[in-house]
């Protein structure tokens, strides 16, 4: 589970938009870019190259 303070400052690295945290799926979603960023061992992987498309 990610800390709320961290979630408050995180933004999509591509568009700088808001991210939607999905703790059950261990991911952060950017609805504007339609990208999903993984959260591994409670660490967000905020690399555009490693994001997957939101289906």
Secondary structure as UniProt FT lines:
FT   HELIX           4..9
FT   TURN            13..15
FT   STRAND          20..22
FT   TURN            23..26
FT   STRAND          27..30
FT   TURN            31..34
FT   STRAND          35..40
FT   TURN            41..42
FT   STRAND          43..44
FT   HELIX           48..50
FT   STRAND          52..53
//
